[in-house]
Amino acid sequence: VGPEKRSRVMSEEDKKVTAYHEAGHAITARIVSTTDKVERVSIIPAGLAGGYTSFMPDEDKAYRTRSQLMETIVIALGGKAAEEVVLGEISTGAYSDLKRANGVARNMVTKYGMSEKLGNLIFGNESDEVFLGRDFAHTRNYSEEVAAKIDSEIKSIIDGAYENTKKILKDNINKLHKVAATLLEKEKIEGPEFEEIFAGA
């Protein structure tokens, strides 16, 4: 994320949005993740981000299952979902999260054979990532019809995960409010204190 920038002044409204955004990541991670624990939640600006939530994996893993990748998407969408559920509005702060969620979903469909409709086919080639400035379509080795199916499958994964994320946060709204309130008060919560808040709310 980059070093913390305490000199960067945030308005009270921005702090509130950031607190709920980061609390959303932390709560969803605590509930759905089978691999990571919340290590720290902060609303102190760092790098280009208004705040951050960091995780500590239980163990190093060489492979990820489909369900673990879905967990990653849900956690990535936790910030945006928290903003919508609590504030009734979403901010530009979700950009990098959406980029991550979409990237994971696209890889599930195009590289890992995790799409029911497209099965064991893989699409694109190993050099796709090299040409970051190019449109994905320019190097593809499949038809418009298949491209539409890929887009549809990615959308289905993201949309399903987002609905699940919002339900998780609504079902745990008291925990979400408590974590956000603590962040507004202290700016940073370490893992053990987060666990205490989660258990007590």
Order of alpha helices (4+ residues) and beta strands (2+ residues): alpha-beta-beta-alpha-alpha-alpha-alpha-beta-alpha
